[in-house]
Amino acid sequence: MNYRHAFHAGNFGDCMKHALLVALLRALLRKPAPLFVLDTHAGAGHYDLTAEPAQRTNEAADGIFRLLHDVPPALDDYMTAVRGLGLYPGSPALTRSLLREDDRQACCEAHPEDYAALRGLFRHDRQVSVHQRDAWQALKALLPPSQKRGLVLIDPPYEDPREFSRAASGLTLAHARFPTGVLAAWYPVKHRAPVRAFFDALSLRDVITAELLLREPLDPSRLNGCGLAIVNPPYRFEREAQVILDALLERLGDREPGEAALVMRLADE
Ligand SMILES: C[S@@+](CC[C@H](N)C(=O)[O-])C[C@H]1O[C@@H](n2cnc3c(N)ncnc32)[C@H](O)[C@@H]1O
């Protein structure tokens, strides 16, 4: 396991994932029934963007640091959460900040150091369970939850090209075990072929994808864009996702050819 999220925290992919995560959680929180949130690839929980790993790559300069000033209304909720949390929040800290007292959160992380950090972050928190276990196994072990409503976030590092097919199988398994849950999987867009194969492998109904492309995905050595595939999206989420992506593109894009903010519905079946 080479991937460490501390080197990438705050990049544009993180901003897209987290802005949509906040909106998905807000939609679920509109109803009073308790929620269960499973974060299968949780990372360290939060990150110091002034520390060496983040400074070395400086990826946050083209991500979260571009969003700090003159926050557009579509990103206000997300940025208020980020600002309120001290250290830059990863998906676990961001999720936790929105939960009510009857909601529950489970986080899985395989890397020993990131797991230790995550465990430390939530050690006094009865609402959050932290597991050092394989994400794909966790989908079997931790689903279905006793709560009828909730969200599963699948956020693999994609260092191994097989992660696309694992993400498709993971969504399918999560849907079989938790059919009422909102299920979201982040994916990189370096070039189109693996993304098309990922969509083809998703034979689920009611799936949308939200993509932020910074440029035409022609050079497979670069992260040209990223997306979130969402199974069972909340009512009218497509419109909301489009507004969020448009605001992100306005700040994070450099007007390169092919940049786009796209919300699409995958054909049912
Ligand atoms: C992209 S990062 C997660 C970032 C986090 N979701 C966030 O938004 O703040 C992916 C994480 O998955 C972990 N990981 C990789 N393979 C895993 C597996 N099979 N099971 C559990 N965790 C895994 C990595 O150690 C890494 O911390």
Ligand as a Chemical Component Dictionary entry (heavy atoms), coordinates in Angstrom:
data_LIG
# 
_chem_comp.id                   LIG 
_chem_comp.type                 NON-POLYMER 
_chem_comp.pdbx_formal_charge   0 
_chem_comp.three_letter_code    LIG 
# 
loop_
_chem_comp_atom.comp_id 
_chem_comp_atom.atom_id 
_chem_comp_atom.alt_atom_id 
_chem_comp_atom.type_symbol 
_chem_comp_atom.charge 
_chem_comp_atom.model_Cartn_x 
_chem_comp_atom.model_Cartn_y 
_chem_comp_atom.model_Cartn_z 
_chem_comp_atom.pdbx_ordinal 
LIG C1  C1  C 0  -8.470  8.356  -1.495 1  
LIG S1  S1  S 1  -8.015  7.870  0.095  2  
LIG C2  C2  C 0  -9.423  8.192  1.078  3  
LIG C3  C3  C 0  -9.742  9.616  1.312  4  
LIG C4  C4  C 0  -10.955 9.863  2.161  5  
LIG N1  N1  N 0  -12.113 9.108  1.716  6  
LIG C5  C5  C 0  -11.317 11.338 2.156  7  
LIG O1  O1  O 0  -12.100 11.762 1.287  8  
LIG O2  O2  O -1 -10.839 12.074 3.012  9  
LIG C6  C6  C 0  -8.073  6.129  -0.010 10 
LIG C7  C7  C 0  -7.720  5.419  1.286  11 
LIG O3  O3  O 0  -8.051  4.026  1.132  12 
LIG C8  C8  C 0  -7.112  3.263  1.854  13 
LIG N2  N2  N 0  -7.215  1.906  1.288  14 
LIG C9  C9  C 0  -6.669  1.441  0.137  15 
LIG N3  N3  N 0  -7.093  0.178  -0.093 16 
LIG C10 C10 C 0  -7.913  -0.153 0.931  17 
LIG C11 C11 C 0  -8.681  -1.307 1.234  18 
LIG N4  N4  N 0  -8.680  -2.380 0.425  19 
LIG N5  N5  N 0  -9.427  -1.291 2.360  20 
LIG C12 C12 C 0  -9.449  -0.199 3.180  21 
LIG N6  N6  N 0  -8.751  0.930  2.939  22 
LIG C13 C13 C 0  -7.995  0.955  1.819  23 
LIG C14 C14 C 0  -5.807  3.982  1.630  24 
LIG O4  O4  O 0  -4.872  3.661  2.647  25 
LIG C15 C15 C 0  -6.246  5.448  1.653  26 
LIG O5  O5  O 0  -6.100  5.989  2.940  27 
# 
loop_
_chem_comp_bond.comp_id 
_chem_comp_bond.atom_id_1 
_chem_comp_bond.atom_id_2 
_chem_comp_bond.value_order 
_chem_comp_bond.pdbx_ordinal 
LIG C1  S1  SING 1  
LIG S1  C2  SING 2  
LIG S1  C6  SING 3  
LIG C2  C3  SING 4  
LIG C3  C4  SING 5  
LIG C4  N1  SING 6  
LIG C4  C5  SING 7  
LIG C5  O1  DOUB 8  
LIG C5  O2  SING 9  
LIG C6  C7  SING 10 
LIG C7  O3  SING 11 
LIG C7  C15 SING 12 
LIG O3  C8  SING 13 
LIG C8  N2  SING 14 
LIG C8  C14 SING 15 
LIG N2  C9  SING 16 
LIG N2  C13 SING 17 
LIG C9  N3  DOUB 18 
LIG N3  C10 SING 19 
LIG C10 C11 SING 20 
LIG C10 C13 DOUB 21 
LIG C11 N4  SING 22 
LIG C11 N5  DOUB 23 
LIG N5  C12 SING 24 
LIG C12 N6  DOUB 25 
LIG N6  C13 SING 26 
LIG C14 O4  SING 27 
LIG C14 C15 SING 28 
LIG C15 O5  SING 29 
# 
